[in-house]
Amino acid sequence: MNLLQKDVAAAIGTDRTTYVKYETGSSRPDIELLCKIADYFQVSTDYLLGRTVHPSPPDLSSVTKELEIFYTANEALPSQSMQQLKSYTSFLLLEQSK
């Protein structure tokens, strides 16, 4: 990506010297400009703030749909079986995080 500071500055609605200060860390953008910068670079504000190493949040739409199907298919289970299923799911997640 060959971006010029003046082009980025224009895209987010500020001047080049102000944008350079953001880039060098000598000044910080307000929330509105931070959001514009994130939108421009198609990253999350958390990424810009150093709160995550992932530029974009993960797409959970497919996982959410799969969980919905899974629980809908199993809602007829007795409550004890449903509790066992939840416990086993927690166990698998714990094992995976090791």
LUMFIPA-693292 format. One record per residue (C-alpha): residue number from 0; residue in three letters; x, y, z. Coordinates in Angstrom, 3 decimals, padded with zeros to 6 digits. Last residue first. Layout:
N
R  seq  type      east     north        up
R  NUM   ALA         X         Y         Z
...
//
This chain:
98
R  seq  type      east     north        up
R   97   LYS  -003.947  -025.481   026.940
R   96   SER  -006.847  -023.526   025.372
R   95   GLN  -008.164  -026.593   023.523
R   94   GLU  -008.506  -028.559   026.751
R   93   LEU  -010.543  -025.773   028.349
R   92   LEU  -012.816  -025.519   025.321
R   91   LEU  -013.345  -029.282   025.330
R   90   PHE  -014.176  -029.257   029.058
R   89   SER  -016.652  -026.411   028.624
R   88   THR  -018.378  -028.371   025.843
R   87   TYR  -018.464  -031.429   028.096
R   86   SER  -020.096  -029.430   030.864
R   85   LYS  -022.671  -027.986   028.469
R   84   LEU  -023.533  -031.465   027.156
R   83   GLN  -023.795  -032.819   030.700
R   82   GLN  -026.175  -029.966   031.572
R   81   MET  -028.302  -030.759   028.496
R   80   SER  -028.376  -034.409   029.530
R   79   GLN  -029.602  -033.443   033.008
R   78   SER  -032.199  -031.076   031.514
R   77   PRO  -033.705  -033.853   029.370
R   76   LEU  -032.911  -033.465   025.678
R   75   ALA  -035.552  -031.845   023.470
R   74   GLU  -033.378  -028.737   023.181
R   73   ASN  -030.737  -030.751   021.331
R   72   ALA  -031.474  -029.861   017.712
R   71   THR  -032.145  -026.254   018.666
R   70   TYR  -028.880  -026.183   020.611
R   69   PHE  -026.801  -027.401   017.672
R   68   ILE  -028.610  -025.299   015.063
R   67   GLU  -028.127  -022.147   017.139
R   66   LEU  -024.517  -023.081   017.815
R   65   GLU  -023.882  -023.527   014.079
R   64   LYS  -025.494  -020.153   013.325
R   63   THR  -023.369  -018.418   015.954
R   62   VAL  -020.232  -020.077   014.629
R   61   SER  -021.069  -018.965   011.082
R   60   SER  -021.701  -015.374   012.191
R   59   LEU  -018.634  -015.208   014.410
R   58   ASP  -016.433  -013.325   011.981
R   57   PRO  -013.311  -012.566   014.014
R   56   PRO  -012.660  -008.947   014.963
R   55   SER  -010.393  -007.126   012.556
R   54   PRO  -006.743  -006.092   012.806
R   53   HIS  -005.941  -008.884   015.262
R   52   VAL  -003.035  -008.019   017.558
R   51   THR  -005.424  -006.626   020.136
R   50   ARG  -005.520  -003.736   022.612
R   49   GLY  -002.906  -001.765   020.685
R   48   LEU  -005.118   001.292   020.302
R   47   LEU  -005.257   000.926   016.520
R   46   TYR  -006.229  -002.736   016.901
R   45   ASP  -008.927  -001.858   019.435
R   44   THR  -010.243   000.717   016.953
R   43   SER  -010.849  -002.152   014.565
R   42   VAL  -009.299  -002.292   011.106
R   41   GLN  -010.530  -001.294   007.657
R   40   PHE  -007.728   001.261   007.123
R   39   TYR  -010.208   004.065   006.428
R   38   ASP  -012.730   002.774   008.942
R   37   ALA  -010.108   002.636   011.689
R   36   ILE  -008.924   006.149   010.820
R   35   LYS  -012.514   007.425   010.844
R   34   CYS  -013.147   005.763   014.214
R   33   LEU  -010.020   007.380   015.679
R   32   LEU  -011.189   010.689   014.219
R   31   GLU  -014.483   010.487   016.111
R   30   ILE  -012.818   009.305   019.314
R   29   ASP  -010.337   012.176   019.401
R   28   PRO  -006.954   011.718   017.763
R   27   ARG  -003.801   011.545   019.846
R   26   SER  -000.730   013.748   019.534
R   25   SER   003.032   013.204   019.526
R   24   GLY   002.490   009.561   018.621
R   23   THR   004.332   009.706   015.308
R   22   GLU   001.282   008.711   013.254
R   21   TYR  -001.074   010.944   015.217
R   20   LYS   001.299   013.907   014.844
R   19   VAL   001.603   013.154   011.117
R   18   TYR  -002.212   013.331   010.876
R   17   THR  -002.191   016.839   012.341
R   16   THR   000.487   017.960   009.877
R   15   ARG  -001.426   016.410   006.964
R   14   ASP  -004.715   018.192   007.600
R   13   THR  -007.893   016.554   008.850
R   12   GLY  -011.015   015.049   007.331
R   11   ILE  -010.317   011.320   007.433
R   10   ALA  -009.809   011.007   003.668
R    9   ALA  -007.839   014.258   003.496
R    8   ALA  -005.421   013.056   006.171
R    7   VAL  -004.998   009.706   004.415
R    6   ASP  -004.217   011.497   001.152
R    5   LYS  -001.817   013.967   002.800
R    4   GLN   000.001   011.116   004.526
R    3   LEU   000.621   009.423   001.206
R    2   LEU  -000.308   005.813   000.871
R    1   ASN   001.637   003.246  -001.119
R    0   MET   000.000   000.000   000.000
//
